[in-house]
Amino acid sequence: MDLLGFVARVNGVTNDLALNFINDFVIEKCVLGKAHPVPLDEAGELRLWVVTWMFVYFGTLVLYFLAAGFHYLLFFVLFKESYIPDYKPNYKEMWREVRFSVTSLVTMSAMVTPSEVLVHKGFTKLYENVDEYGLAYFLLSPILFLLFSDFIIYWVHRFLHHRLIYKYIHKPHHSFVHTTPFAAFAFHPLDGYMQGVAYHIFVYFIPFHTFMHLASLGIVGLWTINIHDRVDMGIPLINGAGHHRVHHLTFNHNYGQYFIIFDWLFGTMRDPKKWGNLMESEESVYGDDAKKIG
């Protein structure tokens, strides 16, 4: 089998194997103690939803702890003096980031589950045969995915910073000012879900290869961890960790997720090289009642 023929089936096979493993081994054998597990496609609709939630939640936790832990070890411990020389460990605050992320992901995963069930049932424009749209589209579609999601996230993120909305939904994430990679998923569940909607609706409107979809979602998770690690590589047009640090320090700049394009177009971009570590208070941006909720 050639490489493209292989990757054309990776997502479907991986997804089916994961869901069936959770159903057969975790639920049927370990939880229910059955010697002969009932296959997932015969176990009923409720089982499919439960298994899908488990797949999303625990899969995200594995990615979160492995990637965030690696970033922390690399940049905050081993090469701290080269990348973050002014960092002073605050383990109480880091534990709060971890606790917030782990608990919020329970609800966020549940909110994402309906979309993932529909993907599993084939209600999207995901496709498996590369030849259906051609190799060029296969290779360029992730860029389309990133631009599409970045545009929507820019406006969703900016909406969440509206002074009438901010303190109810988005403020908990901004309680983490000097972030570590473990702050990546430390959101109010509704906040995290709203900022992730673009990733899920894309496949209902635009054809996307199943493997590219899987790879792109993995990259999204890694990128979310990356922009909270304070290490900016200074890549042109990219909204890196430096840009996002400015966002956490000033609240109303650098709303983009991947690129600075929309911040530049709509006048909200601040260059981290020029801005430095200047910080604004919540009260100066949102008024005196900004700290009353959160």
C-alpha positions in Angstrom: 0.0 0.0 0.0 1.4 3.4 -0.9 1.8 6.2 1.7 -1.2 8.2 0.6 -3.3 5.0 0.6 -2.1 4.4 4.1 -2.8 7.8 5.5 -6.2 7.8 3.8 -7.3 5.2 6.3 -5.3 6.2 9.4 -8.0 8.4 10.9 -10.9 6.0 10.4 -8.9 3.0 11.7 -7.5 4.9 14.7 -10.9 6.3 15.7 -12.6 2.9 15.4 -9.9 1.1 17.3 -9.9 3.6 20.1 -13.7 3.6 20.5 -13.9 -0.1 20.3 -11.0 -0.5 22.9 -12.8 1.8 25.3 -16.1 -0.1 24.9 -14.7 -3.7 24.8 -12.0 -3.5 27.4 -12.7 -0.5 29.7 -16.5 -0.7 29.9 -17.5 -4.2 29.1 -14.6 -6.1 30.7 -13.2 -3.8 33.5 -16.4 -2.0 34.5 -19.2 -4.5 33.7 -17.0 -7.7 34.1 -18.3 -9.4 31.0 -16.2 -12.2 29.5 -17.7 -11.6 26.1 -18.1 -7.9 25.3 -21.0 -6.5 23.3 -19.7 -4.7 20.2 -20.0 -1.0 20.3 -22.4 -0.9 17.2 -24.7 -3.2 19.1 -24.5 -1.6 22.6 -26.9 1.3 21.9 -26.8 5.0 21.4 -26.0 5.9 25.0 -23.0 3.7 25.0 -21.7 5.5 21.8 -22.0 8.9 23.5 -20.3 7.7 26.7 -17.4 6.0 24.8 -17.0 9.1 22.6 -16.8 11.4 25.7 -14.2 9.1 27.3 -12.2 9.1 24.1 -12.3 12.9 23.8 -11.6 13.6 27.5 -8.9 11.1 28.3 -7.3 11.5 24.9 -7.0 15.3 25.5 -5.6 14.6 29.0 -2.9 12.4 27.6 -2.0 15.1 25.0 -2.2 17.8 27.7 0.1 16.2 30.3 2.7 14.9 27.8 3.0 18.0 25.7 2.7 20.6 28.6 5.0 18.5 30.7 7.6 18.3 27.9 7.4 22.1 27.3 7.7 22.8 31.0 10.7 20.5 31.4 12.4 21.9 28.3 11.9 25.7 28.7 11.2 26.2 32.3 13.7 23.7 33.8 16.5 22.5 31.5 17.0 25.6 29.3 15.4 28.1 31.6 18.3 30.5 31.5 18.2 30.7 27.7 14.5 31.2 27.3 12.9 32.4 30.5 15.7 33.6 32.8 13.3 35.7 34.9 11.0 32.7 35.7 10.5 31.9 39.4 8.5 28.7 40.0 5.1 29.2 41.6 4.0 25.6 42.1 0.8 26.6 43.8 -0.3 28.7 40.8 0.8 25.9 38.4 -1.2 23.4 40.3 -4.2 25.7 40.0 -3.6 25.7 36.2 -3.6 21.9 36.1 -6.6 21.5 38.4 -8.6 24.1 36.4 -7.7 22.4 33.1 -8.5 18.9 34.2 -11.9 19.8 35.7 -13.0 22.1 32.9 -12.1 19.5 30.3 -14.8 17.2 31.8 -17.5 19.6 30.7 -15.8 20.8 27.5 -15.5 17.2 26.4 -19.2 16.6 27.0 -20.0 19.7 24.9 -17.8 18.5 22.1 -19.2 14.9 22.2 -22.3 15.6 20.0 -20.2 16.9 17.2 -17.8 13.9 17.4 -20.7 11.5 17.4 -22.0 13.1 14.2 -18.5 12.8 12.7 -18.5 9.1 13.6 -21.8 8.7 11.9 -20.7 10.3 8.7 -22.7 13.6 8.8 -19.7 15.7 7.7 -17.8 16.5 4.6 -14.8 14.4 5.8 -13.5 12.1 3.1 -10.9 9.3 2.9 -9.8 9.0 -0.7 -7.1 11.5 -1.6 -8.0 11.2 -5.3 -11.5 12.6 -4.6 -10.2 16.2 -4.4 -6.6 15.7 -5.5 -3.2 15.8 -3.9 -2.9 19.6 -4.1 -6.2 20.2 -2.2 -5.1 17.4 0.3 -1.9 19.4 1.1 -3.4 22.9 1.1 -6.6 22.1 3.1 -4.9 22.4 6.5 -4.0 26.0 5.7 -7.6 26.7 4.8 -8.6 25.1 8.1 -6.3 27.3 10.0 -7.4 30.5 8.3 -11.1 29.6 8.7 -10.7 28.8 12.4 -8.4 31.7 13.1 -10.9 34.2 11.6 -13.8 32.8 13.7 -11.7 32.5 16.8 -10.5 36.1 16.5 -14.1 37.4 16.7 -15.3 34.9 19.3 -12.3 35.8 21.4 -12.9 39.5 20.9 -16.6 39.0 21.9 -15.5 37.2 25.1 -13.5 40.3 26.0 -16.5 42.6 25.7 -16.9 44.4 29.1 -20.5 43.0 29.5 -19.3 39.4 28.8 -15.7 39.2 30.0 -16.2 38.8 33.8 -18.7 36.1 33.5 -17.0 33.7 31.1 -13.4 34.7 30.0 -12.1 36.2 33.2 -11.2 32.8 34.8 -8.6 32.2 32.1 -7.1 35.7 32.6 -6.6 35.0 36.2 -3.5 33.3 35.0 -1.3 36.2 34.0 2.3 34.7 34.0 1.3 31.5 32.4 3.0 28.1 32.1 2.1 25.5 29.4 -0.3 24.0 32.0 -2.7 27.0 31.5 -3.5 25.8 28.0 -7.0 24.4 28.9 -7.7 26.4 32.0 -10.9 27.9 30.7 -14.5 28.3 31.9 -16.1 25.3 30.0 -18.3 27.6 27.9 -15.3 29.8 27.0 -13.2 26.8 25.9 -16.1 25.4 23.9 -16.9 28.7 22.1 -13.3 29.1 21.1 -13.2 25.6 19.7 -16.5 25.7 17.7 -14.6 26.7 14.5 -12.7 23.5 14.5 -15.9 21.4 14.6 -18.1 23.3 12.1 -15.4 23.5 9.4 -16.0 19.8 8.4 -19.7 20.5 7.9 -19.1 23.0 5.2 -15.7 22.3 3.6 -14.3 18.9 2.5 -11.4 17.8 4.7 -9.5 14.6 4.6 -9.9 12.4 7.7 -6.2 12.1 8.3 -5.7 15.9 7.9 -8.6 16.5 10.3 -7.0 14.2 12.9 -3.6 15.8 12.4 -5.0 19.3 12.5 -6.9 18.8 15.7 -3.7 17.4 17.3 -1.7 20.5 16.2 -4.5 22.7 17.5 -4.0 21.2 21.0 -0.2 21.4 20.8 -0.4 25.0 19.6 -2.7 26.0 22.5 0.0 24.7 24.9 2.7 26.4 22.9 1.3 29.9 23.1 1.1 29.7 26.8 4.8 28.7 27.4 6.2 32.3 27.0 8.8 31.2 24.4 8.3 33.2 21.3 10.3 32.1 18.2 9.6 35.4 16.4 8.2 33.8 13.2 6.8 36.5 10.8 2.9 36.6 10.7 2.6 34.0 13.4 0.8 34.8 16.7 3.3 33.1 18.9 3.8 32.9 22.7 5.1 36.4 22.8 2.0 37.8 21.2 -0.2 35.8 23.5 1.7 36.9 26.6 0.9 40.5 25.5 -2.7 39.5 25.4 -2.6 38.2 29.0 -0.9 41.4 30.1 -3.1 43.9 28.3 -6.4 42.0 27.9 -7.6 43.7 24.6 -4.8 43.0 22.1 -3.7 40.0 20.0 -6.9 38.0 19.9 -5.8 35.7 17.1 -4.9 32.1 17.6 -2.4 31.3 14.9 -1.7 34.4 12.8 -1.5 38.2 13.4 -3.4 38.9 10.1 -6.8 39.7 11.6 -5.3 41.6 14.6 -3.3 43.7 12.1 -6.4 44.2 9.8 -8.7 45.2 12.7 -6.2 47.3 14.7 -5.7 45.1 17.7 -2.1 43.8 17.1 0.7 44.7 19.5 4.2 43.6 18.7 5.8 41.8 21.8 9.2 43.1 20.9 8.0 46.7 21.3 5.5 46.1 24.1 7.8 44.1 26.4 6.3 43.3 29.8 4.1 46.4 30.2 1.0 45.4 32.0 -2.5 46.9 32.3 -4.9 46.2 35.1 -8.3 44.7 34.7 -9.9 47.8 36.2 -8.3 50.1 33.7 -9.7 48.0 30.8 -13.1 46.8 32.2 -13.9 49.1 35.1 -14.0 48.7 38.8 -16.5 45.7 38.8 -14.1 43.5 36.7 -12.9 41.7 39.8 -16.3 41.0 41.3 -16.8 37.7 39.4 -14.3 35.0 38.6 
